[in-house]
Amino acid sequence: TSKTRPENFVYFGYRFEQLCTHPSDQPAPPVNANQEFCAYFSSKLDAHNLIVAAEIDCEETTEKRGVTKRHFLELKTSRMVENDKQDWSFRRWKLMKWFIQSYLVGVPYIVVGWRDDDGKIKSVEKFETLKLPRMSRGHNPRSQPPWDCDVLLKFTSAVLSFVRSTIAKEPAEVASWTLSFSPPDAFLRLTRG
């Protein structure tokens, strides 16, 4: 059906972000996918000093014992998990992607709108970014997780080392590079221009 087309999934995400961040006492305008807030973060991963640009969904302010804290939140939508296959896929792939995306820029929480196939949010849940690796194990704390946080970070560091060493071999005037992943071939490509 048309409701399950990928472009609708993207719309569901933008709409969720809009509803979470728009004042509730005002009617929400039409979704504008070209409107976003980006921030730059300095980060370090092994020997790599990074400056990362990230689209930021919103900021949360909390107050506890007179101390006000502010931090960024990542907003996501995901289809409700209804069976073991969906649960495994969620823990294997989504949690891993959400973790690395939020971890590298220091976003401590991810708010997830669990949706049905029509895009209707059925529930909302807040996850701590640093607990996602543990959550990937599922309900059995002794089970082998589908991904390992240390392996993921080491792989990311290895990719950064590859990019750095490849670029260092080229003339300085080559200023634009594209790193892409080819799913059928299961390898990364780094190309000029």
N, C-alpha and C positions, 0 to 999 in steps of 0.2 A: 504494500500500500504506500501511498505518498507520504504518510506520516512517519515511515521508517527510513526515509531517504537521508543520507549523510548531511545534506545542507540543513535539514530540519534539526538534527542533533546540535549543530553549531548554533542555530537560532535559539534552541532551548537554553543553551549555556549563556548566551548574551542576555536573554530575557531574565534568567535567574539572577545574573549579576545586577541587572537594572532594578529588579524588584527588591533586591537586598540593600541597594545603596540609595534608592530614590526615597525622598520623604514620603511617609505613608499617608500624610494628610493632603497630598497633591496627586492628581491623575498622572500616571506615567506616560511620557511621550513615546512615540514609536521607537523601536530598537534601532540604534545607530552602531553598526559593527565597526565603523571607522573611528570611533571615539574611545580613547583609552588614556590611561595615565602610566607613564613609564618612569622608572627611577634607575639610577646607577648605583651599584654596590661594589665595594672592594671586598675581595674574598681571597682566601688562600687554600690551595689544595696541593699537598706535598710541596714540591719546589716551584709551583706555579702561582704567581701573584696574578689575580684576575680582577678585571673590571667587567662586571656583568650588567647588561641592560636587561631589565625585566618589566613586563607589564604587571602593574599592581592593581588588584581588584578593589581593595578598600582597606581602611584602617579601623582598628578597634581600640577604644579607650576603656580601660577598667580602673576602678578605684578600690583600694583595699587598705583599711586602717589609715586613711588620709593621704595615701600615696597614689598618685595617678600614673598609670603606665599606658603607653601607646605602642602598638605593634601592627604590622601589616597582616592581612588575611588573604588567603587564596580561596576563591569561590569556584566550585566545580558542580557539574551535574553528572549523574551516572544513573543508568537504568537500575531499577530495583533488582536485587539478587534474589532469585526464586528457586534455584536448584544448585546442586553440587558443582556442575560444570561451570555455571556462571560465577559461583563463589571462588572456584579455583582460578578462573581467568581474571577476576577482579583482583585477587591477592597476588597473582603472578605478574600481571602487566600494569594495571592501573596504579596500585600502591607503589610500585617501583618508579613509574614515571612521576607520580605526584611527589614522592620523596625527593628525588634528585632535583627536580625543578624548584621545590621550596627550600631544600636544605642549602643549596649553593648560594642563595641570596638571604638566608636567615629568616624566612617566613615561618613563624612557630606553629601556626594553626591553619588547617584547611577545613572549610565549611562545605559540606556536600549536600546538595538537594537531590534526594532519591526520587526519580521520576518514573512514570509509566511510559508506554509506547506512544501515548498521545502528548507527551511532554508535560503532563500535570505533576507537580511536585506533591509527593505523598508524605514525605517526612524530611527533616533536616537533621544532620548530625555533624558534630565538630570533632576533628581528629587532631592530635598533637603530631606534628611532623616527625619528631624524634622517636615516636612510638610506632610508626608505620613499619619499620623492619620487623619488629616483634609481632605486629598484627598479621604479617604475611604468613605466619605459621598456621593461622586459623584457630580453631577451638582446642586443638591439642598442643599444649606448650612444649611437648617433647618431640613433636614432628619436625622433620627437616623442612626449613623454609624454602619456598620456590626461588628465592634470590637472597643474596647475602650483601649486607650493607658495605662491608669492607671490600668485597670483590667488585661491587658496583663503583665505589669511589676509586679503586685502583685502576679499573678499566677506564674511567673518565680521565684519570691522570695520564694513563698511557696514550689515550687519544690526543690529549693536549700536548704531550711530548712529541708525538708523531707530527702534529700540525706545526709545532714550533720548529722542529728540525727540518721539515720539508720547506717551510717558508724561508728559513735562514739560508738555504742553498740558492735561492733565487735572487735576481737583481732587485734592488730596493724600489725601483719604479713600479713593480708589480704590486699594486695596492689592494686588489680585490681577490678574495678567495671564497670558494663555496665548498663546504663539507656536507656531503649527502650520504644517505644510507640507502642501499639498494636491497629491498627485502628478498627478491628472488635469488640474488647472488649471495646475500647475507654478508656483505662487506661494505666498508666505508670508502668513499671516494673524495679526494681533495683535488679540486680543479681551480685553475686560474681564471680570473675574469668573471 
